[in-house]
Amino acid sequence: MATEGPEKTGEEAAGAGAGAGGGGTRFDLEKETELRFEVEAGEKVQLELLTGLAEVFGSELNRNKKYTFPPGSKIAVFTWQGCSVGICAWLKRGERQRKGPTDVGKSTVCRLLLSYAVRLGRRPTLVELDVGQSGVSVPGTMSALCIERPADVEEGYSVQAPLVYHFGSTTPGTNIKLYNKLTSCLAEVFSQRCEVNRKASVGGCIINTCGWVKGSGYQALVHCASAFQVDVVLVLDQERLYNELKRDLPHFVRVVLLPKSGGVVERSKDCRREARDDKIREYFYGFRGVSFYPHAFDVRFSDVRIYKIGAPSIPDSCLPLGMSQDDTQLKLVPVTPGRDLTHHVLSVSCADEGEEVAGGVRRGLLESPVCGFIVVTNVDTQAQVMTVLSPAPRPLPRHTLLIMDIRFIDLK
């Protein structure tokens, strides 16, 4: 376990007494200080508040309650008035942690702001636009979630009835027009909710964006600020981005430059990929102490319609008269089931199956939220059936499916 504390090192604190159980370490924190630790691969760490008051990312700790964190957890314990905490770690041998490029801590700041807002009696809305590392749903989606209580110290937010849209990839650049369209859809839904729900209107929203800040990524940030009519923008560790937003956003928008937190943990591409796989695995099998039992069953090709959003780019000279490349990014392309569909994640669309336009494509399919996800585990082209992993038993609630670029192979 790697620890970092501004007041005492682990060796100095160890002399202060035992922590949470045998072999634990006690850390005495002065007021307005923070203890950070990272749970490495093969470890499990138990945290206990012994005296005083403390919080983890804005969520208060209960005294003498043991909190357990699995491998990969990055935790920061902060105290306003001073406290003592005990930490005990269990280590498996022969495993190491991978590190790589630097992050800036956007998700952590969002969690802090949301927790403090709830503790002040507000009901804020989290808008998740990071399609690579979503904190609300599986990767490849854009979503919104009403936050009614602070995040649980161990399990995070209670994800009940989120509004989730299918994007289909882990990077906005694969279809920037769809990304901007779904941003506008989320902004419109949030605005409509604020009109009928005073708590939502007063609570406002906190938007977590992706890390792409150049070219079309920057234009997507500006579009997001305009669509949601934001009044404060927090920029972490990007002075150039700060100056550009100050220049391009309306004068009433307050743009604030903040330094990157000293406790931000670096993640490699492999680590990000594993985090995405873990998020999908949690959707089907549960999280920590809560176990789910997914169902596997066959679905006939004739019972479903599968689409991919966005057609491949073709030369302008080959486009129909009056059509541009942008139009192809929102085109619905029917997908014929084949062996290459194996292990792909599919979104189950909530689109009204009664409304169709020419070619049998549902009206409003792009703007419709999804009601869940399945994974194709096997395709039998001779029998014209595919086997799917589903969180609920058969039949599928809807029959319109959207394919993602994301694959999930359950190896654990």
Phi and psi in degrees as a GROMACS rama.xvg file:
@    title "Ramachandran Plot"
@    xaxis  label "Phi"
@    yaxis  label "Psi"
@TYPE xy
-97.8568  128.556  ALA-2
-122.689  154.653  THR-3
-147.801  123.783  GLU-4
-139.106  139.563  GLY-5
-74.2619  -19.0926  PRO-6
-102.799  -41.7191  GLU-7
-140.746  146.648  LYS-8
-84.3713  169.521  THR-9
-61.4913  -37.2009  GLY-10
-67.0752  -40.6893  GLU-11
-67.3651  -39.8417  GLU-12
-73.3468  -26.531  ALA-13
-62.2053  -29.6485  ALA-14
-74.0808  -10.4647  GLY-15
-79.7292  -12.2514  ALA-16
138.656  175.423  GLY-17
-79.8769  157.118  ALA-18
-98.8609  -137.813  GLY-19
-81.1598  83.4094  ALA-20
100.178  176.514  GLY-21
-63.5196  139.244  GLY-22
78.3521  3.71011  GLY-23
-83.3545  168.697  GLY-24
-120.648  137.087  THR-25
-100.192  132.609  ARG-26
-117.75  122.634  PHE-27
-100.161  115.634  ASP-28
-105.406  133.966  LEU-29
-79.1319  171.211  GLU-30
-64.4368  144.855  LYS-31
56.4398  41.7449  GLU-32
-125.068  168.631  THR-33
-138.383  140.682  GLU-34
-113.895  124.403  LEU-35
-113.724  141.016  ARG-36
-147.449  154.035  PHE-37
-124.62  131.621  GLU-38
-90.4334  114.138  VAL-39
-81.8038  168.886  GLU-40
-58.553  134.425  ALA-41
84.461  1.14482  GLY-42
-107.144  162.336  GLU-43
-140.362  131.306  LYS-44
-120.375  136.559  VAL-45
-114.105  129.91  GLN-46
-116.243  138.883  LEU-47
-140.547  130.896  GLU-48
-83.1952  118.586  LEU-49
-92.379  -46.9772  LEU-50
-142.725  158.919  THR-51
79.3087  -162.023  GLY-52
-124.678  140.07  LEU-53
-153.834  166.632  ALA-54
-146.503  158.478  GLU-55
-121.442  110.069  VAL-56
52.3547  41.8306  PHE-57
88.5942  -9.2926  GLY-58
-96.8919  125.202  SER-59
-71.2628  142.726  GLU-60
-89.5703  142.054  LEU-61
-89.2302  136.643  ASN-62
-67.4802  139.304  ARG-63
64.6368  17.14  ASN-64
-102.554  134.462  LYS-65
-91.266  126.007  LYS-66
-109.763  129.552  TYR-67
-110.478  133.595  THR-68
-122.47  132.226  PHE-69
-83.5673  176.644  PRO-70
-56.7644  142.082  PRO-71
93.195  -10.3286  GLY-72
-71.698  138.82  SER-73
-120.758  113.003  LYS-74
-120.662  142.107  ILE-75
-129.232  117.799  ALA-76
-98.6213  118.199  VAL-77
-116.699  144.291  PHE-78
-132.833  135.263  THR-79
-85.3732  -31.0438  TRP-80
-117.279  -4.84746  GLN-81
103.595  146.491  GLY-82
-166.072  172.896  CYS-83
-128.087  132.557  SER-84
-126.974  151.607  VAL-85
-113.441  138.343  GLY-86
-129.24  131.84  ILE-87
-130.937  131.922  CYS-88
-121.33  143.443  ALA-89
-117.107  131.428  TRP-90
-121.432  133.386  LEU-91
-95.0334  142.653  LYS-92
-84.2628  158.305  ARG-93
83.6475  12.9869  GLY-94
-124.87  145.747  GLU-95
-129.869  162.181  ARG-96
-101.578  140.594  GLN-97
-96.8682  143.225  ARG-98
-130.157  158.132  LYS-99
-159.528  -136.802  GLY-100
-61.2726  157.696  PRO-101
-84.8276  138.766  THR-102
-99.0025  178.744  ASP-103
-122.135  -11.522  VAL-104
91.707  31.988  GLY-105
-62.9094  -46.4186  LYS-106
-62.7172  -35.7924  SER-107
-65.6563  -42.8494  THR-108
-62.6932  -42.7457  VAL-109
-59.9133  -44.0579  CYS-110
-63.4587  -41.0373  ARG-111
-61.2157  -48.4583  LEU-112
-63.4349  -40.9689  LEU-113
-65.2139  -42.5938  LEU-114
-65.4685  -42.4098  SER-115
-65.9344  -37.3631  TYR-116
-63.0058  -43.3768  ALA-117
-64.9269  -40.0935  VAL-118
-66.9505  -19.9435  ARG-119
-89.8415  4.27543  LEU-120
93.7539  6.63869  GLY-121
-87.3183  166.913  ARG-122
-127.559  75.8514  ARG-123
-75.0863  165.946  PRO-124
-115.533  128.574  THR-125
-90.0687  122.817  LEU-126
-107.353  116.045  VAL-127
-103.325  107.761  GLU-128
-108.77  4.21781  LEU-129
-85.0443  98.7619  ASP-130
-75.2868  -14.6204  VAL-131
-86.5175  -37.7063  GLY-132
-133.273  64.5377  GLN-133
-67.8689  136.957  SER-134
-94.7224  -1.72873  GLY-135
-110.654  -48.6715  VAL-136
-129.455  -164.029  SER-137
-73.7814  160.645  VAL-138
-59.3872  155.785  PRO-139
84.2676  16.1119  GLY-140
-130.153  162.109  THR-141
-125.231  137.884  MET-142
-151.722  169.885  SER-143
-140.467  144.259  ALA-144
-144.428  128.07  LEU-145
-78.3726  126.986  CYS-146
-101.086  116.598  ILE-147
-109.184  -12.9265  GLU-148
-149.742  157.214  ARG-149
-58.7748  154.526  PRO-150
-63.1473  139.504  ALA-151
-64.0825  138.829  ASP-152
-57.886  -39.57  VAL-153
-92.7078  -39.8443  GLU-154
-105.129  -8.44028  GLU-155
81.8281  -152.364  GLY-156
-76.6186  150.943  TYR-157
-78.3209  109.243  SER-158
-92.6069  85.9032  VAL-159
-117.372  127.589  GLN-160
53.9329  51.6973  ALA-161
-75.468  157.936  PRO-162
-97.4977  116.274  LEU-163
-125.292  133.883  VAL-164
-116.131  145.952  TYR-165
-80.6745  125.526  HIS-166
-109.607  -45.2999  PHE-167
100.612  -2.64714  GLY-168
-147.817  166.432  SER-169
-96.5684  0.546346  THR-170
-132.707  129.579  THR-171
-59.9306  -27.5524  PRO-172
-65.7444  -16.2693  GLY-173
-68.9681  -25.2653  THR-174
-159.496  76.8281  ASN-175
-67.5949  -29.4784  ILE-176
-68.8083  -40.729  LYS-177
-64.9942  -39.5784  LEU-178
-59.2148  -46.8592  TYR-179
-67.604  -35.132  ASN-180
-66.1258  -42.2623  LYS-181
-69.8257  -32.8558  LEU-182
-59.2764  -44.4205  THR-183
-64.9714  -37.5712  SER-184
-62.65  -45.1902  CYS-185
-63.3452  -40.6961  LEU-186
-64.2359  -39.5974  ALA-187
-66.8027  -42.7865  GLU-188
-64.6894  -41.344  VAL-189
-64.2066  -40.3522  PHE-190
-63.1528  -41.7176  SER-191
-64.876  -37.3653  GLN-192
-67.2345  -38.5713  ARG-193
-64.2855  -29.3907  CYS-194
-69.1513  -28.5526  GLU-195
-110.779  -7.28146  VAL-196
-130.665  107.136  ASN-197
-65.9781  -36.5854  ARG-198
-62.2802  -39.0635  LYS-199
-67.0634  -38.814  ALA-200
-65.6931  -44.0364  SER-201
-71.159  -37.3338  VAL-202
-69.5517  -28.0408  GLY-203
69.5766  -166.088  GLY-204
-138.02  152.214  CYS-205
-120.656  124.629  ILE-206
-108.719  124.536  ILE-207
-100.521  114.108  ASN-208
-96.1478  173.881  THR-209
-82.2046  173.58  CYS-210
-91.8753  7.01522  GLY-211
-85.2588  112.729  TRP-212
-123.561  14.239  VAL-213
-122.896  151.493  LYS-214
59.9123  -125.29  GLY-215
-65.032  -27.964  SER-216
-64.7281  -39.7933  GLY-217
-66.9727  -42.2461  TYR-218
-61.7997  -33.6052  GLN-219
-66.321  -36.6961  ALA-220
-63.2402  -45.0192  LEU-221
-63.8956  -41.3707  VAL-222
-61.3691  -41.8819  HIS-223
-61.4412  -45.3844  CYS-224
-61.0218  -38.2756  ALA-225
-71.8794  -44.0348  SER-226
-63.3268  -41.1799  ALA-227
-91.1212  -3.24856  PHE-228
52.3562  51.1432  GLN-229
-68.5604  151.804  VAL-230
-116.241  -11.0895  ASP-231
-137.625  132.978  VAL-232
-123.76  124.263  VAL-233
-101.122  122.633  LEU-234
-109.992  124.212  VAL-235
-102.391  114.233  LEU-236
59.2438  32.234  ASP-237
-137.31  84.9704  GLN-238
-65.8305  -36.957  GLU-239
-63.9413  -45.4746  ARG-240
-61.3401  -39.7437  LEU-241
-57.9116  -48.0306  TYR-242
-65.7544  -38.1758  ASN-243
-66.4039  -41.7701  GLU-244
-68.7808  -37.1041  LEU-245
-59.8805  -35.8773  LYS-246
-75.19  -39.6645  ARG-247
-98.6334  -22.4312  ASP-248
-84.6814  155.418  LEU-249
-56.6763  156.286  PRO-250
-63.9689  -25.4591  HIS-251
-79.4416  -8.85477  PHE-252
-84.8553  123.34  VAL-253
-88.9227  117.599  ARG-254
-103.976  122.736  VAL-255
-117.989  128.324  VAL-256
-95.4329  123.628  LEU-257
-119.338  144.343  LEU-258
-72.0183  154.33  PRO-259
-67.9244  137.778  LYS-260
-61.8162  139.919  SER-261
-67.1041  -14.1484  GLY-262
-97.3606  7.36701  GLY-263
-66.1964  132.688  VAL-264
-98.018  135.827  VAL-265
-78.985  143.881  GLU-266
-131.523  136.961  ARG-267
-86.4512  172.902  SER-268
-62.3286  -38.6026  LYS-269
-63.702  -38.9005  ASP-270
-65.4801  -40.5074  CYS-271
-64.734  -39.8202  ARG-272
-64.2174  -41.9522  ARG-273
-64.3854  -37.9268  GLU-274
-63.9386  -38.1011  ALA-275
-66.3584  -43.0127  ARG-276
-61.4797  -41.2173  ASP-277
-63.4579  -36.4894  ASP-278
-65.2916  -41.711  LYS-279
-68.0107  -40.572  ILE-280
-61.8067  -40.9965  ARG-281
-61.4987  -35.9525  GLU-282
-61.1624  -38.8065  TYR-283
-91.6504  -34.4318  PHE-284
-113.655  -4.52402  TYR-285
99.2135  176.056  GLY-286
-128.208  120.38  PHE-287
53.0411  -112.692  ARG-288
-77.1343  -10.1719  GLY-289
-102.814  116.5  VAL-290
-103.752  135.086  SER-291
-108.882  157.064  PHE-292
-127.536  94.5676  TYR-293
-70.1849  165.726  PRO-294
-113.559  144.256  HIS-295
-116.868  126.429  ALA-296
-153.943  165.458  PHE-297
-90.4009  144.857  ASP-298
-127.264  126.799  VAL-299
-72.2954  142.5  ARG-300
-55.588  -36.6655  PHE-301
-72.2334  -14.2985  SER-302
-88.3196  -11.4077  ASP-303
-131.833  160.391  VAL-304
-125.732  125.976  ARG-305
-112.295  133.31  ILE-306
-129.591  152.308  TYR-307
-115.707  134.316  LYS-308
-89.0935  120.369  ILE-309
104.236  121.623  GLY-310
-93.5284  154.517  ALA-311
-59.2626  147.81  PRO-312
-68.8994  139.233  SER-313
-132.007  158.771  ILE-314
-57.3027  145.44  PRO-315
-57.6425  -32.2261  ASP-316
-66.5789  -19.2087  SER-317
-96.1723  -3.68347  CYS-318
-76.8951  148.963  LEU-319
-60.6232  154.707  PRO-320
-58.2556  127.325  LEU-321
87.3993  0.438638  GLY-322
-103.819  141.686  MET-323
-114.729  169.678  SER-324
-61.8812  -33.1338  GLN-325
-59.5597  -34.9073  ASP-326
-64.4013  -32.738  ASP-327
-70.0752  -23.6451  THR-328
-68.3296  -23.3803  GLN-329
-106.924  9.27087  LEU-330
-76.8067  138.325  LYS-331
-92.3123  118.803  LEU-332
-108.354  117.623  VAL-333
-62.215  140.841  PRO-334
-114.021  126.382  VAL-335
-88.4505  122.915  THR-336
-59.0698  133.882  PRO-337
-150.383  -178.922  GLY-338
-63.0065  -26.4165  ARG-339
-69.6723  -7.91397  ASP-340
-79.8868  -13.8309  LEU-341
-59.6116  134.736  THR-342
75.0374  0.364742  HIS-343
-74.6534  144.729  HIS-344
-86.4276  132.358  VAL-345
-118.498  136.548  LEU-346
-91.1141  136.884  SER-347
-93.7785  109.689  VAL-348
-78.3156  146.921  SER-349
-89.8787  8.95722  CYS-350
-57.1828  144.027  ALA-351
-65.2698  117.709  ASP-352
-79.1783  -3.32478  GLU-353
-88.9148  -17.9657  GLY-354
-102.738  124.213  GLU-355
-134.21  155.115  GLU-356
-118.92  -169.623  VAL-357
-55.8967  137.284  ALA-358
85.398  1.31506  GLY-359
80.6511  11.6226  GLY-360
-85.9979  130.869  VAL-361
-66.2131  137.521  ARG-362
-72.0254  134.357  ARG-363
77.0352  17.5911  GLY-364
-64.6371  -37.4588  LEU-365
-64.6331  -38.6535  LEU-366
-89.1647  0.985263  GLU-367
-86.3973  137.252  SER-368
-70.5719  172.829  PRO-369
-109.293  155.221  VAL-370
-107.742  -0.90873  CYS-371
165.167  -173.652  GLY-372
-140.105  150.252  PHE-373
-133.795  162.065  ILE-374
-123.591  132.032  VAL-375
-80.8921  118.451  VAL-376
-100.523  -19.6238  THR-377
-161.866  146.496  ASN-378
-128.765  124.825  VAL-379
-112.105  99.0589  ASP-380
-70.6257  -27.4344  THR-381
-70.8818  -44.8609  GLN-382
-83.3881  -5.63578  ALA-383
58.9601  42.5691  GLN-384
-136.711  156.724  VAL-385
-131.046  144.271  MET-386
-95.0846  131.857  THR-387
-124.648  151.826  VAL-388
-99.4515  122.697  LEU-389
-132.352  144.088  SER-390
-71.515  -15.877  PRO-391
-126.047  155.752  ALA-392
-69.3295  166.817  PRO-393
-63.6042  155.172  ARG-394
-86.7544  171.291  PRO-395
-65.5533  141.062  LEU-396
-64.1847  -32.8042  PRO-397
-135.687  166.881  ARG-398
-117.932  8.30823  HIS-399
-102.672  118.871  THR-400
-117.674  143.149  LEU-401
-117.179  126.902  LEU-402
-84.9348  141.123  ILE-403
-101.527  159.174  MET-404
-75.3334  -10.4355  ASP-405
-85.26  135.08  ILE-406
-112.568  148.066  ARG-407
-132.48  117.803  PHE-408
-114.07  115.754  ILE-409
-82.5058  100.834  ASP-410
-105.546  -6.31337  LEU-411
